[in-house]
Amino acid sequence: MRNLCIVGLQWGDEGKGKIVDYYADRFDAVVRYNGGSNAGHTIVIGGRTFVFHLLPSGSLKRKRLLIGPGVALDPLTLREELELIAKEGGEADLLVDSRATVVTPLEKEMDTFIEKLRGDNPIGTTKRGIGPSYAMRALRLSPRAGDLADGTFDMSSAIAFYRSIMKDVPDITKWVSQAKDVLKGKTGDVGGTIIETNERGGSVMFEGAQGALLDLVYGTYPYVTGAHTIASYVPAGLGIPNSAMGDVMGVAKAYTTRVGGGPFPTEMLDETGTKIRTEGKEYGATTGRPRRVGWLDLVALKYAVRLNGVSELALTKLDVLTKVGEMKVCTHYSVDGEETSDFSRVLPRLASVKPVYKELPSFSGAELHRDILPRVAEDFVGYLEDELKVKVTLVSTGEERSATIRRGFVSKVS
């Protein structure tokens, strides 16, 4: 069995956590390769909701859990999640790469400070310190997980830097001690562990955070996250060769959502948008903020499919559309009197484009069973496959793990 990367194709919140949890049985280990605790991956089992910000979503299936060097690690958030697993009667089999960047209370304060500097044009950061932690890593002022674990890193330079910028700098003495306790005995070489797993015939699933449109370089900059979110970051974010990445499964909602500021061509500010938000429980898993809602954007989705080299697609939240009396998808953008489906071309001017919609048969009232889709839904999925040139191999019809329909596979996930 090959390795598999799960990557979001929109502005995050696509339902990657459920997909990773669903497939975790088929893999020996699940790995987080990017981002930090600003991502919230939600899993619902038997009416109980579990949200993980750092631990890979294979946690509940007692899989080997790996956190790579490309992750911005908040040790105290990690401690909370390890305690959650312990309360469920288990012990996480966890390895954190010793080279992972660490988020300290200093970065969180800086995150808030910078957001205030933006005045009337905030990005909408979660203030979890992710962007500043990566910036501090580039400045060679940030500790790594291994540095904290063995107590070798001197924080005085970082503290002096922050004091030169901010008036109030928190005392992190207690935090350093707590972080060291969390990481003690849990750090090592994640990339080497992945290769060893493959060499003995095992397979690994790579779990991405956020979505392609939030990528630091290829997303809707500056309204992006502080990390690379696309699938090609797997090798760099884990220290493995490109050949070890395997297949790529993209995850997308049947509509579109976004949290925070930034352009959103298909955003709905009407009753339909409110209905979708309510039925889809569209509130941030990390912040609780209401998500902005819009129709499915095929222009952006085609861009994300190409950018990530997607070999198959998981479609989520299809059930939500059964509560809506109409159905549209955006097929093109109108800009300067011309229509285009080239997302790259209009990316610098995305805030000024107008969506061009195609009306499709409504799902309203359709019953989505857990083994087969009704014709109207199957036609919609087929339409997406034709437009995206990618097979939809998994359809989520509800938040529960069991509310999932498999439609065949392109990869060797079986």
ZIFEN-V130756 format. One record per run of one state. SS is the DSSP state (helix for helix, strand for strand, loop for the rest). FROM is the first residue (numbers start at 1). LEN is the number of residues. If there is no record, write none. Layout:
BEGIN
[[SS FROM LEN] [SS FROM LEN]]
END
This chain:
BEGIN
[[loop 1 3] [strand 4 5] [loop 9 7] [helix 16 11] [loop 27 2] [strand 29 4] [loop 33 2] [strand 35 1] [loop 36 5] [strand 41 5] [loop 46 2] [strand 48 5] [loop 53 6] [helix 59 3] [loop 62 2] [strand 64 4] [loop 68 3] [strand 71 3] [loop 74 1] [helix 75 13] [loop 88 5] [strand 93 5] [loop 98 3] [strand 101 2] [loop 103 2] [helix 105 13] [loop 118 12] [helix 130 9] [loop 139 5] [strand 144 1] [helix 145 6] [loop 151 5] [helix 156 8] [loop 164 9] [helix 173 11] [loop 184 3] [strand 187 2] [loop 189 1] [helix 190 10] [loop 200 4] [strand 204 8] [helix 212 3] [loop 215 18] [helix 233 6] [loop 239 3] [helix 242 3] [loop 245 2] [strand 247 7] [loop 254 2] [strand 256 3] [loop 259 8] [strand 267 1] [loop 268 3] [helix 271 9] [loop 280 3] [strand 283 1] [loop 284 6] [strand 290 1] [loop 291 1] [strand 292 3] [loop 295 1] [strand 296 2] [helix 298 11] [loop 309 3] [strand 312 5] [loop 317 1] [helix 318 6] [loop 324 4] [strand 328 8] [loop 336 2] [strand 338 3] [loop 341 2] [helix 343 10] [loop 353 1] [strand 354 6] [loop 360 15] [helix 375 14] [loop 389 3] [strand 392 5] [loop 397 3] [strand 400 1] [loop 401 3] [strand 404 3] [loop 407 8]]
END
